[in-house]
Amino acid sequence: MGAERRQADRVYVQLNARWEGVLARCEGHIVDLSATGCFVLTADLVKSKELIRVEIQLPTEGWLYLWGEVVYRIEEMGFALRFTGVSDMEQAMLDLLLEFMREESGSNAVAPALATS
């Protein structure tokens, strides 16, 4: 995959997600998350550079809605998403989610290089 291109530390998570792109509307799981992107385990029905709307189920209650661009995909596994056009409110909610997930896991462990955003 080449050199590490991450801009933000990722944390391991296990969050339900729904996403919608040009080709499909599916469900999956967010397995790592950062302030700039995530990796979604799901059926591989996306194309590189496709814009995706992702809905992340919050651990407490409700959903966080974000837009992103597919950075790359792994056939039959999922795709990496770089968040785009995130409002200040969405970024604040994402930051709170990341803080909560770090505290829940009891560590600041960075996820392996599944996504590059």
PyRosetta script that sets phi, psi and omega in degrees:
from pyrosetta import init, pose_from_sequence

init()
pose = pose_from_sequence("MGAERRQADRVYVQLNARWEGVLARCEGHIVDLSATGCFVLTADLVKSKELIRVEIQLPTEGWLYLWGEVVYRIEEMGFALRFTGVSDMEQAMLDLLLEFMREESGSNAVAPALATS")
pose.set_psi(1, -10.5)
pose.set_omega(1, 176.7)
pose.set_phi(2, 91.2)
pose.set_psi(2, -162.9)
pose.set_omega(2, -176.3)
pose.set_phi(3, -69.0)
pose.set_psi(3, 150.6)
pose.set_omega(3, 177.5)
pose.set_phi(4, -64.5)
pose.set_psi(4, 127.7)
pose.set_omega(4, -177.5)
pose.set_phi(5, -119.5)
pose.set_psi(5, 12.1)
pose.set_omega(5, -177.2)
pose.set_phi(6, -64.8)
pose.set_psi(6, 144.7)
pose.set_omega(6, 175.6)
pose.set_phi(7, -105.6)
pose.set_psi(7, -13.5)
pose.set_omega(7, -176.6)
pose.set_phi(8, -146.6)
pose.set_psi(8, 147.2)
pose.set_omega(8, 176.6)
pose.set_phi(9, -65.6)
pose.set_psi(9, 142.8)
pose.set_omega(9, 178.0)
pose.set_phi(10, -107.9)
pose.set_psi(10, 153.4)
pose.set_omega(10, 176.1)
pose.set_phi(11, -122.1)
pose.set_psi(11, 146.1)
pose.set_omega(11, 174.1)
pose.set_phi(12, -66.6)
pose.set_psi(12, 134.4)
pose.set_omega(12, 176.1)
pose.set_phi(13, -142.7)
pose.set_psi(13, 169.1)
pose.set_omega(13, 173.4)
pose.set_phi(14, -142.2)
pose.set_psi(14, 83.3)
pose.set_omega(14, -175.9)
pose.set_phi(15, -118.6)
pose.set_psi(15, 135.4)
pose.set_omega(15, 175.3)
pose.set_phi(16, -67.9)
pose.set_psi(16, 147.3)
pose.set_omega(16, -180.0)
pose.set_phi(17, -146.6)
pose.set_psi(17, 154.6)
pose.set_omega(17, 169.2)
pose.set_phi(18, -125.5)
pose.set_psi(18, 147.8)
pose.set_omega(18, 178.5)
pose.set_phi(19, -144.7)
pose.set_psi(19, 154.8)
pose.set_omega(19, -179.6)
pose.set_phi(20, -138.6)
pose.set_psi(20, 128.9)
pose.set_omega(20, 177.3)
pose.set_phi(21, -130.3)
pose.set_psi(21, -162.7)
pose.set_omega(21, -179.2)
pose.set_phi(22, -68.6)
pose.set_psi(22, -40.2)
pose.set_omega(22, -172.4)
pose.set_phi(23, -93.4)
pose.set_psi(23, -20.9)
pose.set_omega(23, -171.6)
pose.set_phi(24, -160.4)
pose.set_psi(24, 164.2)
pose.set_omega(24, 168.9)
pose.set_phi(25, -128.4)
pose.set_psi(25, 118.4)
pose.set_omega(25, -172.5)
pose.set_phi(26, -138.5)
pose.set_psi(26, 173.5)
pose.set_omega(26, 172.5)
pose.set_phi(27, -114.1)
pose.set_psi(27, 159.6)
pose.set_omega(27, 178.5)
pose.set_phi(28, -169.4)
pose.set_psi(28, -160.3)
pose.set_omega(28, -179.8)
pose.set_phi(29, -135.2)
pose.set_psi(29, 134.0)
pose.set_omega(29, 171.2)
pose.set_phi(30, -81.6)
pose.set_psi(30, 125.1)
pose.set_omega(30, -178.4)
pose.set_phi(31, -111.4)
pose.set_psi(31, -17.7)
pose.set_omega(31, 167.3)
pose.set_phi(32, -147.3)
pose.set_psi(32, 150.9)
pose.set_omega(32, -169.3)
pose.set_phi(33, -146.7)
pose.set_psi(33, 142.6)
pose.set_omega(33, 173.1)
pose.set_phi(34, -141.5)
pose.set_psi(34, -180.0)
pose.set_omega(34, 178.4)
pose.set_phi(35, -69.8)
pose.set_psi(35, -13.1)
pose.set_omega(35, -176.2)
pose.set_phi(36, -117.7)
pose.set_psi(36, -9.5)
pose.set_omega(36, -178.5)
pose.set_phi(37, 180.0)
pose.set_psi(37, -173.6)
pose.set_omega(37, -178.2)
pose.set_phi(38, -158.8)
pose.set_psi(38, 171.4)
pose.set_omega(38, 171.5)
pose.set_phi(39, -119.1)
pose.set_psi(39, 130.3)
pose.set_omega(39, -176.9)
pose.set_phi(40, -110.9)
pose.set_psi(40, 118.7)
pose.set_omega(40, 172.5)
pose.set_phi(41, -81.6)
pose.set_psi(41, 120.4)
pose.set_omega(41, -175.7)
pose.set_phi(42, -172.0)
pose.set_psi(42, 171.7)
pose.set_omega(42, 172.7)
pose.set_phi(43, -58.5)
pose.set_psi(43, 143.7)
pose.set_omega(43, -171.9)
pose.set_phi(44, -88.3)
pose.set_psi(44, 78.4)
pose.set_omega(44, -177.9)
pose.set_phi(45, -120.5)
pose.set_psi(45, 41.3)
pose.set_omega(45, 179.2)
pose.set_phi(46, -127.9)
pose.set_psi(46, 165.2)
pose.set_omega(46, 175.2)
pose.set_phi(47, -120.3)
pose.set_psi(47, 150.7)
pose.set_omega(47, 176.0)
pose.set_phi(48, -55.7)
pose.set_psi(48, 139.1)
pose.set_omega(48, 179.1)
pose.set_phi(49, 72.7)
pose.set_psi(49, 3.1)
pose.set_omega(49, 177.1)
pose.set_phi(50, -69.2)
pose.set_psi(50, 141.5)
pose.set_omega(50, 174.5)
pose.set_phi(51, -85.2)
pose.set_psi(51, 131.6)
pose.set_omega(51, -175.2)
pose.set_phi(52, -125.7)
pose.set_psi(52, 140.8)
pose.set_omega(52, 169.2)
pose.set_phi(53, -101.6)
pose.set_psi(53, 119.8)
pose.set_omega(53, -178.8)
pose.set_phi(54, -113.3)
pose.set_psi(54, 139.5)
pose.set_omega(54, 176.5)
pose.set_phi(55, -116.9)
pose.set_psi(55, 117.3)
pose.set_omega(55, -177.9)
pose.set_phi(56, -103.9)
pose.set_psi(56, 122.9)
pose.set_omega(56, 178.4)
pose.set_phi(57, -74.6)
pose.set_psi(57, 124.3)
pose.set_omega(57, -178.9)
pose.set_phi(58, -76.4)
pose.set_psi(58, 148.9)
pose.set_omega(58, -177.4)
pose.set_phi(59, -64.3)
pose.set_psi(59, -27.5)
pose.set_omega(59, -178.4)
pose.set_phi(60, -89.4)
pose.set_psi(60, -66.2)
pose.set_omega(60, -178.5)
pose.set_phi(61, -168.0)
pose.set_psi(61, 141.9)
pose.set_omega(61, 175.4)
pose.set_phi(62, 95.7)
pose.set_psi(62, -174.2)
pose.set_omega(62, -175.6)
pose.set_phi(63, -133.9)
pose.set_psi(63, 149.1)
pose.set_omega(63, 173.2)
pose.set_phi(64, -110.3)
pose.set_psi(64, 124.3)
pose.set_omega(64, -177.3)
pose.set_phi(65, -105.2)
pose.set_psi(65, 126.2)
pose.set_omega(65, -179.0)
pose.set_phi(66, -139.1)
pose.set_psi(66, 155.1)
pose.set_omega(66, 173.1)
pose.set_phi(67, -106.8)
pose.set_psi(67, 148.0)
pose.set_omega(67, 178.0)
pose.set_phi(68, -156.0)
pose.set_psi(68, 169.9)
pose.set_omega(68, 178.1)
pose.set_phi(69, -113.6)
pose.set_psi(69, 133.4)
pose.set_omega(69, 178.1)
pose.set_phi(70, -67.0)
pose.set_psi(70, 121.2)
pose.set_omega(70, 179.3)
pose.set_phi(71, -83.9)
pose.set_psi(71, -47.0)
pose.set_omega(71, 174.3)
pose.set_phi(72, -160.6)
pose.set_psi(72, 167.8)
pose.set_omega(72, 178.9)
pose.set_phi(73, -132.0)
pose.set_psi(73, 153.8)
pose.set_omega(73, 174.1)
pose.set_phi(74, -119.6)
pose.set_psi(74, 115.7)
pose.set_omega(74, -174.9)
pose.set_phi(75, -51.6)
pose.set_psi(75, 133.5)
pose.set_omega(75, 178.5)
pose.set_phi(76, 63.8)
pose.set_psi(76, 11.9)
pose.set_omega(76, 179.9)
pose.set_phi(77, -124.5)
pose.set_psi(77, -51.0)
pose.set_omega(77, -177.8)
pose.set_phi(78, 158.2)
pose.set_psi(78, -158.9)
pose.set_omega(78, -175.8)
pose.set_phi(79, -150.3)
pose.set_psi(79, 155.2)
pose.set_omega(79, 174.8)
pose.set_phi(80, -95.3)
pose.set_psi(80, 138.0)
pose.set_omega(80, -176.6)
pose.set_phi(81, -125.3)
pose.set_psi(81, 131.4)
pose.set_omega(81, 173.2)
pose.set_phi(82, -103.1)
pose.set_psi(82, 122.1)
pose.set_omega(82, -178.9)
pose.set_phi(83, -66.0)
pose.set_psi(83, 140.5)
pose.set_omega(83, -179.9)
pose.set_phi(84, -131.4)
pose.set_psi(84, 149.2)
pose.set_omega(84, 175.1)
pose.set_phi(85, 56.8)
pose.set_psi(85, 37.9)
pose.set_omega(85, -178.6)
pose.set_phi(86, -77.3)
pose.set_psi(86, 125.5)
pose.set_omega(86, 178.2)
pose.set_phi(87, -73.7)
pose.set_psi(87, 167.1)
pose.set_omega(87, 178.1)
pose.set_phi(88, -60.1)
pose.set_psi(88, -39.9)
pose.set_omega(88, -179.8)
pose.set_phi(89, -66.1)
pose.set_psi(89, -45.2)
pose.set_omega(89, 178.7)
pose.set_phi(90, -62.8)
pose.set_psi(90, -41.0)
pose.set_omega(90, 179.2)
pose.set_phi(91, -64.2)
pose.set_psi(91, -39.6)
pose.set_omega(91, 178.4)
pose.set_phi(92, -64.0)
pose.set_psi(92, -42.6)
pose.set_omega(92, 178.3)
pose.set_phi(93, -65.1)
pose.set_psi(93, -41.1)
pose.set_omega(93, 178.7)
pose.set_phi(94, -63.7)
pose.set_psi(94, -42.8)
pose.set_omega(94, 178.3)
pose.set_phi(95, -62.1)
pose.set_psi(95, -41.1)
pose.set_omega(95, 177.1)
pose.set_phi(96, -64.3)
pose.set_psi(96, -41.0)
pose.set_omega(96, 177.6)
pose.set_phi(97, -61.5)
pose.set_psi(97, -45.2)
pose.set_omega(97, 179.5)
pose.set_phi(98, -61.8)
pose.set_psi(98, -43.3)
pose.set_omega(98, 178.7)
pose.set_phi(99, -62.1)
pose.set_psi(99, -44.4)
pose.set_omega(99, 179.0)
pose.set_phi(100, -61.0)
pose.set_psi(100, -45.6)
pose.set_omega(100, -177.7)
pose.set_phi(101, -66.7)
pose.set_psi(101, -36.6)
pose.set_omega(101, 176.5)
pose.set_phi(102, -63.6)
pose.set_psi(102, -44.2)
pose.set_omega(102, 179.7)
pose.set_phi(103, -65.1)
pose.set_psi(103, -41.3)
pose.set_omega(103, 179.7)
pose.set_phi(104, -63.3)
pose.set_psi(104, -38.4)
pose.set_omega(104, -177.8)
pose.set_phi(105, -80.7)
pose.set_psi(105, -16.5)
pose.set_omega(105, 178.7)
pose.set_phi(106, 74.4)
pose.set_psi(106, 14.5)
pose.set_omega(106, 178.5)
pose.set_phi(107, -153.4)
pose.set_psi(107, 168.5)
pose.set_omega(107, 174.6)
pose.set_phi(108, -108.6)
pose.set_psi(108, 30.5)
pose.set_omega(108, -176.6)
pose.set_phi(109, -57.6)
pose.set_psi(109, 135.7)
pose.set_omega(109, 178.3)
pose.set_phi(110, -92.3)
pose.set_psi(110, 136.0)
pose.set_omega(110, 179.4)
pose.set_phi(111, -70.0)
pose.set_psi(111, 155.7)
pose.set_omega(111, 177.6)
pose.set_phi(112, -63.6)
pose.set_psi(112, 167.0)
pose.set_omega(112, -173.0)
pose.set_phi(113, -72.7)
pose.set_psi(113, 66.7)
pose.set_omega(113, 175.3)
pose.set_phi(114, -85.0)
pose.set_psi(114, -31.5)
pose.set_omega(114, -175.7)
pose.set_phi(115, -128.7)
pose.set_psi(115, 154.0)
pose.set_omega(115, -178.5)
pose.set_phi(116, -129.5)
pose.set_psi(116, 91.3)
pose.set_omega(116, 177.4)
pose.set_phi(117, -141.6)
pose.dump_pdb("model.pdb")
